[in-house]
Structure formats: C-alpha cells, structure tokens
Amino acid sequence: MTDMLRAAGAVVWRGDESDPEVAVIHRPRYDDWTFPKGKLKTGEHMIAAALREVREETGMSIVLGRALPPIHYLSKGRLKRVDYWAGQSVEGAFTPGDEVDELVWLPLSAARDRLTYAWDAGLLHALVAAPLATTPLVLVRHAAAGSRQDWTGEDALRPVDSVGRAQAATIAQVLPAYRPELLLSSPSLRCVQTLEPYSADMRLEPLLSEEHQDSDKTPALVGEISVPAAVCSHRKVLPHVIHTLSGKDVHLRKGAFAVLHRLGAQVVSVERYST
C-alpha cells in the first residue's frame, strides 16, 4: 500500500474575529488561489510544518487556534491529507516569489468566490463555526524516561532517555505555535527536561507531581491560568485535569500533548497530538 502524503497549513486571519479577513495566495505554477500549505519534511511535526509553510509562503508568523477539518484528495494517484488550523497573523509581511506571486486579504464572502478549490471554501465554514480568538492551554505528558523498574534512584530524579530527548526537541518546535507566556511543570526531572529545550524559564508546581496531586486543587490550579500556557505533568494527573476542565476523556502517551482552546472558562475545543 502506498503511504499517504502529508501536508499542513493554515487559514490565516486578521482583524475583528466577528468579521475577519483571510489571506488567499496565488501560485503561478498551478495558477490557483488557495490557502498556504505544504508537505511535511521527514520527521517534521505537522504543527511545525504548518508554521514553516505559512512563513515561507506568506512571510508571516502566526499563532495557531483551533484545528480545522483535514482535507483529503488524490495527488498524482496518491491519497493526500492536509491538516489545517486557524492561524492569527501576528507579524511579518508578504514578499512575492516564484512559488507564491500574490497574496490578497479578503472578507469571507469574497474569499469563497476567489478560491479555486471547493474544499478550501469549506474550510471557511469551519473557521467561523466557533470562536476564533481563544487562549491555548497545552497539557504535556512528560517525555519517555525509561523504565521505572530499571531506575534505582529516587523516581523524581529519573531523567528522560534518548527517545524522550527527541520528543522534547519536537515539543520545543511545536510550542511556538501557541506562544505560551507561562510554563508550569511538575518538579520531577523528566517533566522539567521535557520543557527545557523550549525554555528553562518555568515554574515548578508540586500539585502537578504524582506524589502531591490533589483531585480538587490540581485542576483548580490549572483552570485558573488565564494566559497562553504549557503545563507538563504525568499520566496519573493529566486525564483528570483535562476531564475536569473540558468534560473530555483524553489519555496521552509519553511525550504527547493536548491543546485546550479556551474562551474564558469555556473550553471551545480539545485536540490531542503525539510527538
């Protein structure tokens, strides 16, 4: 069976979220109007790919919001999947090039008329189906740290292993999508090392540890965070926190993370990603 082609991109928006403009690009090679996207590089996380492709094709940096429905179609006889997110433009400017020679900002109705592909127009419905300007809360399960049984020291001092280091590096490439203003971690070394490749500027919180978690206080602590944030904790802690905040049952493998997009105390969407 032929492997599926993977690509990632974003519907980039600006302005008033109740009446946004979206960026539509023209590609001279195909003479089409579409949204910025491109193929994943080998080993690249799809979120990192979306950031890179938007930057390469539009010159802009974005903050990711909700995931939009993925698009599937045949490309030269192979099934292709493109993962999209809502992406708010925060800085940068477009410069025409060989790959993309024109970019226009259009209100949604005009964008629908300009877009070449029907599936792109469908993304606009999903874009405004829920609030656009949400606050991301990234909940990370610590990266791989070998076997608890094979570690002879204090469990809180068990470090990440080679797989865990690779996962932590991926997380460092993904977190810029959400621009966290706060990093919060269990004091356990494996949690700290999971976030360190992104930034060592983090706050250690015993309530996120396996030993000191509390069924009421831990979710309350996380729920009170009002800024974009990344929180690293453990298998025995995170599912209860996620369920308390969102009502969703989400279990994470080591190095995986969930993104809760919130509007005040309301969780608008919950996404889960591996690394």
Secondary structure in CASP SS format (residue, H / E / C, confidence):
PFRMAT SS
TARGET T0000
AUTHOR 0000-0000-0000
METHOD secondary structure of the structure
MODEL  1
M C 1.00
T C 1.00
D C 1.00
M C 1.00
L E 1.00
R E 1.00
A E 1.00
A E 1.00
G E 1.00
A E 1.00
V E 1.00
V E 1.00
W E 1.00
R E 1.00
G C 1.00
D C 1.00
E C 1.00
S C 1.00
D C 1.00
P C 1.00
E E 1.00
V E 1.00
A E 1.00
V E 1.00
I E 1.00
H E 1.00
R E 1.00
P C 1.00
R C 1.00
Y C 1.00
D C 1.00
D E 1.00
W E 1.00
T E 1.00
F C 1.00
P C 1.00
K E 1.00
G E 1.00
K E 1.00
L C 1.00
K C 1.00
T C 1.00
G C 1.00
E C 1.00
H C 1.00
M H 1.00
I H 1.00
A H 1.00
A H 1.00
A H 1.00
L H 1.00
R H 1.00
E H 1.00
V H 1.00
R H 1.00
E H 1.00
E H 1.00
T H 1.00
G C 1.00
M E 1.00
S E 1.00
I E 1.00
V E 1.00
L E 1.00
G E 1.00
R E 1.00
A E 1.00
L E 1.00
P E 1.00
P E 1.00
I E 1.00
H E 1.00
Y E 1.00
L E 1.00
S E 1.00
K C 1.00
G C 1.00
R E 1.00
L E 1.00
K E 1.00
R E 1.00
V E 1.00
D E 1.00
Y E 1.00
W E 1.00
A E 1.00
G E 1.00
Q E 1.00
S E 1.00
V E 1.00
E E 1.00
G E 1.00
A C 1.00
F C 1.00
T C 1.00
P C 1.00
G C 1.00
D C 1.00
E C 1.00
V C 1.00
D C 1.00
E E 1.00
L E 1.00
V E 1.00
W E 1.00
L E 1.00
P E 1.00
L H 1.00
S H 1.00
A H 1.00
A H 1.00
R H 1.00
D H 1.00
R H 1.00
L C 1.00
T C 1.00
Y C 1.00
A H 1.00
W H 1.00
D H 1.00
A H 1.00
G H 1.00
L H 1.00
L H 1.00
H H 1.00
A H 1.00
L H 1.00
V C 1.00
A C 1.00
A C 1.00
P C 1.00
L C 1.00
A C 1.00
T C 1.00
T E 1.00
P E 1.00
L E 1.00
V E 1.00
L E 1.00
V E 1.00
R E 1.00
H C 1.00
A C 1.00
A C 1.00
A C 1.00
G C 1.00
S C 1.00
R C 1.00
Q C 1.00
D C 1.00
W C 1.00
T C 1.00
G C 1.00
E C 1.00
D H 1.00
A H 1.00
L H 1.00
R C 1.00
P C 1.00
V C 1.00
D C 1.00
S H 1.00
V H 1.00
G H 1.00
R H 1.00
A H 1.00
Q H 1.00
A H 1.00
A H 1.00
T H 1.00
I H 1.00
A H 1.00
Q H 1.00
V H 1.00
L H 1.00
P H 1.00
A H 1.00
Y C 1.00
R C 1.00
P C 1.00
E C 1.00
L E 1.00
L E 1.00
L E 1.00
S E 1.00
S C 1.00
P C 1.00
S C 1.00
L H 1.00
R H 1.00
C H 1.00
V H 1.00
Q H 1.00
T H 1.00
L H 1.00
E C 1.00
P C 1.00
Y C 1.00
S C 1.00
A C 1.00
D C 1.00
M C 1.00
R E 1.00
L E 1.00
E C 1.00
P H 1.00
L H 1.00
L H 1.00
S C 1.00
E C 1.00
E C 1.00
H C 1.00
Q C 1.00
D C 1.00
S C 1.00
D C 1.00
K H 1.00
T H 1.00
P H 1.00
A H 1.00
L H 1.00
V H 1.00
G H 1.00
E C 1.00
I C 1.00
S C 1.00
V C 1.00
P C 1.00
A E 1.00
A E 1.00
V E 1.00
C E 1.00
S E 1.00
H C 1.00
R C 1.00
K C 1.00
V C 1.00
L H 1.00
P H 1.00
H H 1.00
V H 1.00
I H 1.00
H H 1.00
T H 1.00
L H 1.00
S H 1.00
G C 1.00
K C 1.00
D C 1.00
V C 1.00
H C 1.00
L C 1.00
R C 1.00
K C 1.00
G C 1.00
A C 1.00
F E 1.00
A E 1.00
V E 1.00
L E 1.00
H E 1.00
R E 1.00
L E 1.00
G C 1.00
A C 1.00
Q E 1.00
V E 1.00
V E 1.00
S E 1.00
V E 1.00
E E 1.00
R E 1.00
Y E 1.00
S C 1.00
T C 1.00
END
